[in-house]
Structures are given as C-alpha cells and as structure tokens.
Amino acid sequence: MFIKKLGNYLIDEKMSGTKLSRRKALGTVGKIATTAVVSGVVAGIAGYLAGTSLGPAARTVTFTETKTTTVTTAVTTPTVVITTPTGKKVQVTFVMWAWGVETFKALLEEWNKKHPEYTATLIDYPEATYREAVLGRFLAGEPIDVLQSDPVFQSEFYEAGYIVPMEDYFPEIRNALDDYWPGYRETCFYKGHMMGSLYYGANTNLQYNTEYLERAGIDEPPRTWEDVIDQSLKIKEKGICDTPIAAFLGSYAFWQTLYAFIAGQAKNKEDIYLFDPQTLEPRFETEDHPLFNALRFLVDAIHKYKIMSTASITYTDVEVVSGMGGGTHAFGWVPWYDIGPANSPGQPMYQKLQIALNPGPGHWTSCWGRPYNVTKICANRGREAMEAAYKIMCLFGGKVDPETLDPDWKNGRWILGLRILPVGGTPLVWTISGLDYPETKKTIESYADLNVAKEQFKYLFNHQFDPPGPPHWIVKWSGGWGAGPARTSVESLLYGRRGTSNTDIMDVLKEIAKQYREVKKEYGS
Amino acid sequence: MFKRISDGVRYIILGLFFPLSLIFIFLVFPIIYGIYLSFLKLDIHNPQLMWQFIGIGNYLKVFSSYYFEYSMIQTFLFCLAVIPIIILGSLSISLLLFQKNFRLAPSLQAIILIPWAIPYVVNASMWRWIFDANYGFVNSVLYQLGIIKNYQAWLGDTWSAFGICILAYIWTELPFCVLLFFARLQSLPIDIYEQSLVDGAGVWLRFKEVYLVWLKPILFVVSVWTTLRAISAFDLIYVITGGGPADFTAFISFFIYRETFVFLDFGAGAALSAFIAVLGFVLVILYYKSIKFVRLR
C-alpha cells in the first residue's frame, strides 16, 4: 500500500490533493536529510568521545604471585587483575598467520581434548596483512591472548601497551633459549624482557645448481665474493645462464637478503652492524663498512659484469628458485627453507640444488626469527588465562610431553616442529636439539647437506636486531616488510638511477643515514 | 513542525529513510570521520601522543614527506597518459560499435567487456606474468623473433614498468567507458541523425554536431570517472609492480596505504586521503565548468 502510494506520488507528482513539485519535495527532503546527517555526525562524534572516556566496568580483584626461577635475570612480581571466575572453562584465543594452519588446528584440537578446563580457539590471517589484522583486533578490543609475532611488530605492540613479557609471568619460558642457535636468541627479547618463545626461524643461504657448475667446469661452490664473480662469468661465457646470480630482494625480503650480502662481507660479527649498538647512530657512512662493499658487489654484478639482472630487486623466492632450475640462474640467495620443496622427488631440480656457506671472510649470513607474544588483555584476565596462554605458547613453541602435551623442558620434544615436517619448509632449524631428532635429520638430509647447514648456523647475524631492540620506529626508515625511504634509495642505486661509482654509493649511504637520523630524532627516545 | 509537512513529503521521507541511513552509515560518516582523524595524532609509533588534536599537523607532515612531491609528479604523468587515451579510445570504440555496417559489432560488444569483468588482481597477475623476466610471453615472442638477444626484466626497468602499468590500466578501465558511451548512443534520436544526413553534413560535422552534442553529458561522467579512478589507482599497480622499481610507479594512493598500514600513522594516512578527495572534488568542478554540463534530461 505504502509502496503503491509512494509510486503514485512520484509518478503523478501529486497526492492528497496537494500539488507539490518534485524539485520542491526533493529539496525539502534534502534539507531534512542534511540536518539528520549533521546531527548524526555531531552525535556520533560526541558519543565516540564520551565512549572513549569511559573506563571498564569490570570488578577488579588483585593478587600477587611469587615466582621461583632458575634463570639469571631479575624477576619482578607482577600484579595481575582477575576478572575470570574460577571453576569456569578458560577461553584462550590464539592468532596466527596462514601457514601450516591445519597442523596447528589438529594439534590444538588434541590439546583441547586433553585439557577440558580450557577452550582454545585459533584464528588465522593472511601473512601479507597480518600486522594490520592483529592491530585491528587490538584497536577494536577483540579477544586475543597468544599471537604469532615478529620482532618489529613486537616492539610496536609492546610500546603501544598491547603485549606483556611472558617471562614476567612464567620465567620458565627462558628454558627455550638454551636450545636455540645463538643468532636466534635475541629475537625473543624487547628491552631486555623475554616476550615469548620462537615459532619460527630461518636464514638466507647461498644455494646453487650443481649441474650448471659442473657444466662450466667448476668443482666447488664459491668461497669468496671474487669467486662468485669469476664463476658467474665462466657460466655466462659458456652460455649456460645469462644472469647466473639471483637474489630474493623483492617483496618482504629486501632487508633480510641485503643483510646476507652485508654479513658476507664481514670477518667478525661486530663489523656487520649498521648502527652503533650503544648510541644507535649509523656507522655505515664509510667505504670500509660491509654495507658499502655489499652495494659495490651488487652494483658491479648488475651493471658492470651483467651477471645479475635488476629482476632480482623484485623477485620472490619462488622466482629465484624456479630460475635456478630453468636455466636462468646458477646461484641464488634465498631463505634456507626454499631448498626442501625445490629439491624434492618429482621436481625438475631434484638433486641438482645444494647449499653452500655464504661467501666471504667470515661466512656470516642473515637470519631472522619470529616470536610468540602474549597480550595484556590476557594478563588482565588473570592467572588462569595466563597459564593457558603459557601452555599454548609451549605447545606451539616449546618442548612438551608428547602424551600430555604439557610443557616439559627437560624431557619433552619440540612437538610442533615434528608435526609440521611433512608440510614442508625447514622446521626446527633454529633449535639445536631439534636438528638431531632422527625425523628431522632424515628429512633435511633428503634435500640438503646437513653438515654445511650446521656449519652455517654458527655464523648467523640476526638482521632484525640492528639496531638492537629493534626500535619500534625502525619501520619508518626501513619500511619493514614493505618499503620505506631507505629501501627506495638503495633500490634506486641498484637500478642504476644514482650512478655506479664509489661516490654514488657513498651519496646513497649518506642519504639513508640522514633519513635515519630524521626518523630517530622524531621518534627515538 | 512535522504536521506542516504534506503527506507526500512525509511518504518520501519515510521511503528514503532506510536508504539514506545506509548512505549515512557507510558513506557520509566514514568520510567525515576520516577528515576528523586527519586532525589527530594517530601514529602508533608515538603512543603517548595518540588521539591528540594537532590541527593541520598531519597535512604539513604529508606535504613535506620524502615521497609527496615525487609521487605527485608520477601520478600526474600517469593521469596525463591514461585519461586522454581512455576517453578518446572508448569514444572511438563505442562509435565503431554503433555503426550499422560494422558486422563484428555484436561479438565485439561482448568481447570488449572481458578485461573489465576479470577481477583486478587476476588481471594484474596476468600482466605481471606476460612481462615476467624469466617466463614472460613478451620476452619469449621478442626473443624468438630475434628482436632481443636476452630476456629482459621489463618490470625491473623504470620506464618500461611505468609503460606496462599504463597499458594494463587502460586495458582494464577502457571497457566500462565504452559501455557508458555505447549506452548513450543507443538512445540517439534517429531523426536528428537523418536530418544531418539530409542537410549534407560530412563525417566531422556529424561527429561534432550530432554525436558529440548527444554524448556531452556522458562525456562529463566518463571524464570525471576516469580522472578519479586514475588519481586513486592502486590495486592493479600494486600487484604488477608493487610501486617499484624504487617507487617509480608508487603513485600518491600508494602512500595512503604505506602511511596507514606500513608506517601505522593513521592520521597521516587520513590526511593524504582527504587531500586526494579534495583534489578529486576540484577536478570534478573543473570538468563541470569546461564541458558546460548538460542535464541528462
């Protein structure tokens, strides 16, 4: 009826005997709508502002907890706010990015069955937008207790007050550190606090196609950067590959791969740092620094010898590895986990790919880790919630009893790493004992030389901790997984847009040092 | 007050209440809220200052940033390349499709919509693979024809990457504009057209005095649409080049994303969004003035 009347009106332009022009009618509606919109906005903003000033209406009961610990750090006695009634099932929300989700889910279901006092749920987000998704949850106040993180995210979340150090509540988490290769240990820390255990770690490796080297009459992989150039020129001259060198410098991997080239130029670990660990000031503005030498090598490889193409600057790891099997590249600087899938039976490169120590005087290369974090939301829910969070953190990033799935640092096993072995990648390479599990050994030896891998693991430089911390604002300079001003400047040098001389390289180094100082001045404290 | 409103208006108000509410919730409020945010300090790297009112601080920060001038120039160059080609190209194609004697018109009408119908990310991935440095179709063809001696990193070279972005963008955006022009042409009064023939008007005169006059309102729509889309081009370019090489194809909309989701400065991101919105609004007015807008009916 209403629709009909409205329709009649709009068509006939009259109703109830009152003649009214359409323009006038719409004008009136427009005025009313505008008033409503403005009123709504004012009310909305006022409501929002009023809302933000309100505090939580939760009943708060405080308790204190005394801790015993076997580690050497000072342990504070935290005050935890309890809002969870005891005796009720404790809910735990675990947030992860979308890799190996099915394995995580299966393990969590098993854990839920064995722990009827808890209900743990898993939420996963795509890797590319993970940081924003987690941040969105924090800002919206959505439940989130334990999460997969990254050292940069960790510093941002901690400074924003979203996460708390797990060691303040469960100092036992420090047991994990003893079983990590040295390069990975610092990943778990921010401002001296151990935030959580690791769920993942990897490093950049030099991988090479053995067949191409053999065809070029090369007996062994390069040991020095001069060898890399000589061997590449040989391979190029023989017509095997036009651009023998490739690197995973695109996407999120720019810094981790660039650091492999930087670290490879240094004899000692201390020489690699781009920033002074004490003052956080840049120290790369000289021609002696490994960064200068790394850029010199890359610029020469691309523009002088033409043994590397600018495609590397946008390459994903898959593109590098597929190029190594497709006659395009002989050497690739890619994460260590790429060799497994590429060197598996059925793949065109099967038994042709191998890993080598990163060339250079010290054979250092870059590594990175990803820690778990526990949230303040969880801490505010009380001891029971934190205990559940600790157990979940150990389930996915610690040693647990295979039967009960409870933390067991002495006799337990890195259970998730073992479960995820069939999925792929290189689980447990950040752990010392995990590499000696028969299952891990067998898997890794099926596609790579485990001895070379273990040798390389002694020379890992955690690029995420240069400068140490890392400062929560470093992304403003580096761009993190994306692009910031420093990456843009270095990329433009590699593309040849800034010239290729030593002076040109130094100009870029001075430019990125200036950019860094400006960001540090604004955000550093 | 409500009593003074006639029944008709009352019905209209009631009828429009639901759609207007939706428009308010999903369009008007976010815009106003976004503008409001642009005046606040909302940088997660500076948590102690969060939610502080800083006036035009975010705008000043964005305008003096390392990327602003450069990306505005790149955006301008991109717009300069794509807008005229899309408008003239779509106009030409629609006129071609309108010709009675053109036998391929019916099948072309369907084919031409394909690029527009393909999802943006799929479209962009396709272009990325066409110009792939190792396995790309273009490299393969040019190599086999002997035009290039080695495979080229097309997306790793500044101007070729820029050109590929232009090509891909035109390919994707042109069909919709063809559709708009063609739809308008369908309603061209045949008597006007026949009159022009009787009067002995030539091709140019017929185009100018019949087609162009008839298409003027839709020309305005297409111009505005194309310009606004080009200024805010993001998804297609993001997948093809990621803004590279070295930010060469990082147009201004890229930095809304970067400020908001990489640097986590929501205030600066909002300020940049507001700036682009104002820029778009100004361009709409300029178009309005220059085309001498004719009411659609």
Interface residues (C-beta under 8 A of the other chain):
Chain A: F2 K5 L6 Y9 L10 K14 M15 S16 T18 L20 A25 L26 T28 V29 I32 A33 A36 V37 G40 V41 G44 I45 T52 T129 R131 E132 L135 E156 E159 A160 G161 D242 G250 S251 S309 T310 A311 S312 I313 T314 E319 S322 G323 G326 T328 H472 W473 V475 K476 G479 G480 W481 G482 A483 G484 P485 T488 S489 E491 S492 L494 Y495 R497 Q515 Y523
Chain B: I5 S6 D7 G8 V9 Y11 I12 I13 L14 G15 L16 L20 F24 V28 F29 I32 Y33 Y36 I44 H45 N46 P47 W51 Y66 Y67 D132 A133 N134 Y135 N150 Y151 A153 L155 G156 D157 T158 T241 G242 G243 G244 P245 A246 D247 A250 R258 F261 V262 F263 L264
